[in-house]
Amino acid sequence: MIDRRTGSLHRVNGRPLLMLTRKPLDAAAELMSGRDPAIWETRTEAIEQLARQRIAPFPAR
């Protein structure tokens, strides 16, 4: 979430709010619920390539 007045990211405990989801439009609507769209906006970025990468298992000891 971005504060339109300042351009600053919304932070929770000092960290920018980040959400990973398969349904970005639904997530954005949920985040904006009860918030003034004149003040707040959400941005989404596709992470398809990251999601497609396989994470190699830890090597056996």
MOPAC internal coordinates of N, CA, C and O (Angstrom, degrees):
PM7 1SCF
backbone

  N    0.0000 0     0.00 0     0.00 0    0    0    0
  C    1.4369 1     0.00 0     0.00 0    1    0    0
  C    1.5230 1   108.48 1     0.00 0    2    1    0
  O    1.2310 1   121.24 1   -37.24 1    3    2    1
  N    1.3012 1   115.24 1   142.76 1    3    2    1
  C    1.4543 1   121.74 1  -178.46 1    5    3    2
  C    1.5291 1   109.08 1  -125.28 1    6    5    3
  O    1.2310 1   121.38 1   -48.19 1    7    6    5
  N    1.3148 1   114.96 1   131.81 1    7    6    5
  C    1.4592 1   121.34 1   175.57 1    9    7    6
  C    1.5286 1   107.18 1   -78.03 1   10    9    7
  O    1.2310 1   120.08 1   -65.86 1   11   10    9
  N    1.3176 1   117.44 1   114.14 1   11   10    9
  C    1.4666 1   121.71 1  -177.29 1   13   11   10
  C    1.5316 1   112.53 1   -62.90 1   14   13   11
  O    1.2310 1   120.61 1   152.97 1   15   14   13
  N    1.3295 1   116.45 1   -27.03 1   15   14   13
  C    1.4672 1   119.79 1  -177.56 1   17   15   14
  C    1.5228 1   111.79 1   -70.83 1   18   17   15
  O    1.2310 1   120.63 1   144.70 1   19   18   17
  N    1.3331 1   116.40 1   -35.30 1   19   18   17
  C    1.4666 1   120.36 1  -174.55 1   21   19   18
  C    1.5264 1   113.46 1  -115.85 1   22   21   19
  O    1.2310 1   120.57 1   160.17 1   23   22   21
  N    1.3456 1   116.52 1   -19.83 1   23   22   21
  C    1.4567 1   120.13 1  -174.58 1   25   23   22
  C    1.5195 1   112.36 1    80.44 1   26   25   23
  O    1.2310 1   120.27 1  -175.37 1   27   26   25
  N    1.3341 1   117.10 1     4.63 1   27   26   25
  C    1.4606 1   122.10 1  -178.55 1   29   27   26
  C    1.5219 1   111.55 1   -83.18 1   30   29   27
  O    1.2310 1   121.37 1   -32.24 1   31   30   29
  N    1.3197 1   114.99 1   147.76 1   31   30   29
  C    1.4556 1   121.03 1   174.96 1   33   31   30
  C    1.5174 1   110.18 1   -74.48 1   34   33   31
  O    1.2310 1   120.67 1   -35.32 1   35   34   33
  N    1.3185 1   116.32 1   144.68 1   35   34   33
  C    1.4659 1   121.27 1   173.58 1   37   35   34
  C    1.5204 1   107.39 1   -70.46 1   38   37   35
  O    1.2310 1   120.14 1   -45.98 1   39   38   37
  N    1.3094 1   117.34 1   134.02 1   39   38   37
  C    1.4664 1   121.26 1  -177.34 1   41   39   38
  C    1.5221 1   110.33 1  -120.05 1   42   41   39
  O    1.2310 1   121.35 1   -34.78 1   43   42   41
  N    1.3202 1   115.02 1   145.22 1   43   42   41
  C    1.4593 1   122.97 1   174.84 1   45   43   42
  C    1.5236 1   106.04 1  -122.28 1   46   45   43
  O    1.2310 1   120.32 1   -60.62 1   47   46   45
  N    1.3187 1   116.99 1   119.38 1   47   46   45
  C    1.4689 1   122.27 1  -175.52 1   49   47   46
  C    1.5190 1   111.58 1    53.26 1   50   49   47
  O    1.2310 1   120.38 1  -141.54 1   51   50   49
  N    1.3260 1   116.89 1    38.46 1   51   50   49
  C    1.4491 1   122.13 1   176.45 1   53   51   50
  C    1.5181 1   115.99 1    84.11 1   54   53   51
  O    1.2310 1   120.18 1   175.53 1   55   54   53
  N    1.3251 1   117.26 1    -4.47 1   55   54   53
  C    1.4616 1   120.69 1  -178.77 1   57   55   54
  C    1.5339 1   110.49 1  -110.88 1   58   57   55
  O    1.2310 1   120.56 1   -38.86 1   59   58   57
  N    1.3351 1   116.53 1   141.14 1   59   58   57
  C    1.4717 1   118.65 1   178.54 1   61   59   58
  C    1.5272 1   111.02 1   -60.03 1   62   61   59
  O    1.2310 1   121.12 1   -39.87 1   63   62   61
  N    1.3193 1   115.46 1   140.13 1   63   62   61
  C    1.4552 1   121.14 1   178.11 1   65   63   62
  C    1.5202 1   108.99 1   -69.19 1   66   65   63
  O    1.2310 1   120.48 1   -54.77 1   67   66   65
  N    1.3118 1   116.70 1   125.23 1   67   66   65
  C    1.4609 1   123.07 1  -179.13 1   69   67   66
  C    1.5165 1   107.82 1  -133.74 1   70   69   67
  O    1.2310 1   121.05 1   -43.47 1   71   70   69
  N    1.3242 1   115.60 1   136.53 1   71   70   69
  C    1.4590 1   120.00 1   179.59 1   73   71   70
  C    1.5191 1   108.61 1  -134.31 1   74   73   71
  O    1.2310 1   120.73 1   -48.55 1   75   74   73
  N    1.3152 1   116.20 1   131.45 1   75   74   73
  C    1.4601 1   121.74 1   173.93 1   77   75   74
  C    1.5146 1   107.68 1  -105.67 1   78   77   75
  O    1.2310 1   120.88 1   -48.82 1   79   78   77
  N    1.3283 1   115.92 1   131.18 1   79   78   77
  C    1.4593 1   119.62 1  -176.25 1   81   79   78
  C    1.5201 1   110.45 1  -155.06 1   82   81   79
  O    1.2310 1   121.18 1   -23.26 1   83   82   81
  N    1.3018 1   115.34 1   156.74 1   83   82   81
  C    1.4668 1   120.78 1   173.68 1   85   83   82
  C    1.5251 1   110.96 1   -89.25 1   86   85   83
  O    1.2310 1   120.71 1   169.00 1   87   86   85
  N    1.3264 1   116.25 1   -11.00 1   87   86   85
  C    1.4659 1   121.78 1  -178.38 1   89   87   86
  C    1.5242 1   109.41 1  -125.74 1   90   89   87
  O    1.2310 1   119.97 1  -102.24 1   91   90   89
  N    1.3405 1   117.65 1    77.76 1   91   90   89
  C    1.4646 1   119.73 1  -174.65 1   93   91   90
  C    1.5253 1   114.65 1   -62.51 1   94   93   91
  O    1.2310 1   119.63 1   146.47 1   95   94   93
  N    1.3062 1   118.32 1   -33.53 1   95   94   93
  C    1.4675 1   119.33 1   179.59 1   97   95   94
  C    1.5219 1   111.31 1   -67.84 1   98   97   95
  O    1.2310 1   120.72 1   139.49 1   99   98   97
  N    1.3242 1   116.22 1   -40.51 1   99   98   97
  C    1.4659 1   120.08 1   177.06 1  101   99   98
  C    1.5242 1   110.87 1   -65.27 1  102  101   99
  O    1.2310 1   120.54 1   138.15 1  103  102  101
  N    1.3283 1   116.57 1   -41.85 1  103  102  101
  C    1.4691 1   120.79 1   179.78 1  105  103  102
  C    1.5208 1   110.60 1   -63.79 1  106  105  103
  O    1.2310 1   120.34 1   136.95 1  107  106  105
  N    1.3293 1   116.96 1   -43.05 1  107  106  105
  C    1.4680 1   120.45 1   178.94 1  109  107  106
  C    1.5215 1   110.74 1   -62.58 1  110  109  107
  O    1.2310 1   120.37 1   138.34 1  111  110  109
  N    1.3185 1   116.90 1   -41.66 1  111  110  109
  C    1.4651 1   120.43 1   178.92 1  113  111  110
  C    1.5257 1   110.48 1   -63.32 1  114  113  111
  O    1.2310 1   120.44 1   140.00 1  115  114  113
  N    1.3170 1   116.77 1   -40.00 1  115  114  113
  C    1.4633 1   120.75 1   178.93 1  117  115  114
  C    1.5325 1   110.92 1   -65.84 1  118  117  115
  O    1.2310 1   120.67 1   136.92 1  119  118  117
  N    1.3285 1   116.32 1   -43.08 1  119  118  117
  C    1.4675 1   119.84 1   178.65 1  121  119  118
  C    1.5324 1   111.50 1   -63.36 1  122  121  119
  O    1.2310 1   120.30 1   143.84 1  123  122  121
  N    1.3078 1   117.02 1   -36.16 1  123  122  121
  C    1.4661 1   120.99 1  -177.43 1  125  123  122
  C    1.5271 1   113.23 1   -82.84 1  126  125  123
  O    1.2310 1   120.07 1   170.57 1  127  126  125
  N    1.3049 1   117.48 1    -9.43 1  127  126  125
  C    1.4618 1   121.34 1  -179.58 1  129  127  126
  C    1.5335 1   110.54 1   -56.32 1  130  129  127
  O    1.2310 1   120.66 1   -59.17 1  131  130  129
  N    1.3178 1   116.34 1   120.83 1  131  130  129
  C    1.4554 1   121.53 1   178.58 1  133  131  130
  C    1.5169 1   114.27 1    80.96 1  134  133  131
  O    1.2310 1   119.96 1  -176.41 1  135  134  133
  N    1.3299 1   117.67 1     3.59 1  135  134  133
  C    1.4669 1   121.18 1   179.51 1  137  135  134
  C    1.5231 1   110.01 1  -108.66 1  138  137  135
  O    1.2310 1   121.10 1   -28.99 1  139  138  137
  N    1.3074 1   115.51 1   151.01 1  139  138  137
  C    1.4591 1   122.04 1  -179.60 1  141  139  138
  C    1.5309 1   109.28 1   -80.06 1  142  141  139
  O    1.2310 1   119.48 1   -64.60 1  143  142  141
  N    1.3434 1   118.60 1   115.40 1  143  142  141
  C    1.4657 1   120.63 1  -179.65 1  145  143  142
  C    1.5267 1   113.28 1   -65.98 1  146  145  143
  O    1.2310 1   119.84 1   165.90 1  147  146  145
  N    1.3333 1   117.92 1   -14.10 1  147  146  145
  C    1.4561 1   120.10 1   174.81 1  149  147  146
  C    1.5329 1   110.69 1   -73.88 1  150  149  147
  O    1.2310 1   120.61 1   160.41 1  151  150  149
  N    1.3349 1   116.44 1   -19.59 1  151  150  149
  C    1.4645 1   121.59 1  -178.71 1  153  151  150
  C    1.5251 1   111.83 1  -105.74 1  154  153  151
  O    1.2310 1   120.27 1   142.12 1  155  154  153
  N    1.3242 1   117.10 1   -37.88 1  155  154  153
  C    1.4640 1   121.30 1  -173.83 1  157  155  154
  C    1.5232 1   112.03 1  -114.03 1  158  157  155
  O    1.2310 1   121.02 1   -31.44 1  159  158  157
  N    1.3301 1   115.66 1   148.56 1  159  158  157
  C    1.4582 1   121.66 1   171.01 1  161  159  158
  C    1.5214 1   108.34 1  -140.60 1  162  161  159
  O    1.2310 1   121.09 1   -21.84 1  163  162  161
  N    1.3085 1   115.52 1   158.16 1  163  162  161
  C    1.4618 1   120.40 1   175.09 1  165  163  162
  C    1.5218 1   108.07 1  -117.38 1  166  165  163
  O    1.2310 1   120.94 1   -26.22 1  167  166  165
  N    1.3033 1   115.81 1   153.78 1  167  166  165
  C    1.4630 1   121.59 1   175.78 1  169  167  166
  C    1.5154 1   108.34 1  -131.27 1  170  169  167
  O    1.2310 1   121.58 1   -37.38 1  171  170  169
  N    1.3135 1   114.58 1   142.62 1  171  170  169
  C    1.4565 1   118.77 1   178.22 1  173  171  170
  C    1.5191 1   109.31 1  -124.40 1  174  173  171
  O    1.2310 1   121.41 1   -32.22 1  175  174  173
  N    1.3091 1   114.91 1   147.78 1  175  174  173
  C    1.4538 1   121.61 1   176.96 1  177  175  174
  C    1.5194 1   108.28 1  -132.37 1  178  177  175
  O    1.2310 1   120.85 1   -43.61 1  179  178  177
  N    1.3142 1   115.99 1   136.39 1  179  178  177
  C    1.4621 1   120.58 1   178.68 1  181  179  178
  C    1.5262 1   109.63 1   -73.16 1  182  181  179
  O    1.2310 1   120.89 1   -43.74 1  183  182  181
  N    1.3070 1   115.90 1   136.26 1  183  182  181
  C    1.4589 1   120.77 1   177.03 1  185  183  182
  C    1.5300 1   110.19 1  -122.75 1  186  185  183
  O    1.2310 1   121.40 1  -147.31 1  187  186  185
  N    1.3288 1   114.92 1    32.69 1  187  186  185
  C    1.4619 1   120.13 1  -175.39 1  189  187  186
  C    1.5236 1   112.56 1   -56.96 1  190  189  187
  O    1.2310 1   119.76 1   135.80 1  191  190  189
  N    1.3202 1   118.06 1   -44.20 1  191  190  189
  C    1.4604 1   119.17 1  -178.69 1  193  191  190
  C    1.5117 1   110.94 1   -63.64 1  194  193  191
  O    1.2310 1   120.41 1   138.74 1  195  194  193
  N    1.3097 1   116.83 1   -41.26 1  195  194  193
  C    1.4514 1   120.28 1   178.35 1  197  195  194
  C    1.5213 1   110.25 1   -62.35 1  198  197  195
  O    1.2310 1   120.37 1   138.41 1  199  198  197
  N    1.3214 1   116.90 1   -41.59 1  199  198  197
  C    1.4564 1   120.99 1  -179.27 1  201  199  198
  C    1.5238 1   111.63 1   -67.48 1  202  201  199
  O    1.2310 1   120.10 1   150.99 1  203  202  201
  N    1.3178 1   117.41 1   -29.01 1  203  202  201
  C    1.4565 1   120.86 1  -178.87 1  205  203  202
  C    1.5269 1   112.95 1   -78.38 1  206  205  203
  O    1.2310 1   120.71 1   158.33 1  207  206  205
  N    1.3202 1   116.25 1   -21.67 1  207  206  205
  C    1.4618 1   119.03 1  -179.47 1  209  207  206
  C    1.5197 1   109.31 1   -69.17 1  210  209  207
  O    1.2310 1   121.64 1   -39.43 1  211  210  209
  N    1.3123 1   114.47 1   140.57 1  211  210  209
  C    1.4505 1   118.70 1   175.91 1  213  211  210
  C    1.5111 1   109.06 1   -91.63 1  214  213  211
  O    1.2310 1   121.43 1   -42.10 1  215  214  213
  N    1.3014 1   114.86 1   137.90 1  215  214  213
  C    1.4619 1   119.45 1   176.98 1  217  215  214
  C    1.5187 1   106.76 1   -91.17 1  218  217  215
  O    1.2310 1   121.12 1   -58.56 1  219  218  217
  N    1.3221 1   115.46 1   121.44 1  219  218  217
  C    1.4614 1   120.02 1  -179.76 1  221  219  218
  C    1.5199 1   109.81 1   -68.55 1  222  221  219
  O    1.2310 1   120.15 1   -40.55 1  223  222  221
  N    1.3255 1   117.33 1   139.45 1  223  222  221
  C    1.4669 1   119.80 1   178.87 1  225  223  222
  C    1.5320 1   109.48 1   -67.59 1  226  225  223
  O    1.2310 1   121.16 1   -22.47 1  227  226  225
  N    1.3185 1   115.39 1   157.53 1  227  226  225
  C    1.4526 1   120.08 1   177.60 1  229  227  226
  C    1.5219 1   109.24 1   -64.22 1  230  229  227
  O    1.2310 1   120.00 1   -40.33 1  231  230  229
  N    1.3368 1   117.60 1   139.67 1  231  230  229
  C    1.4698 1   119.28 1   179.28 1  233  231  230
  C    1.5200 1   111.22 1   -66.04 1  234  233  231
  O    1.2310 1   120.76 1   -34.09 1  235  234  233
  N    1.3083 1   116.15 1   145.91 1  235  234  233
  C    1.4698 1   121.01 1   178.64 1  237  235  234
  C    1.5176 1   109.11 1   -70.02 1  238  237  235
  O    1.2310 1   120.79 1   -32.79 1  239  238  237
  N    1.3087 1   116.10 1   147.21 1  239  238  237
  C    1.4671 1   120.27 1   178.70 1  241  239  238
  C    1.4922 1   110.94 1   -93.58 1  242  241  239
  O    1.2310 1   120.10 1   180.00 1  243  242  241

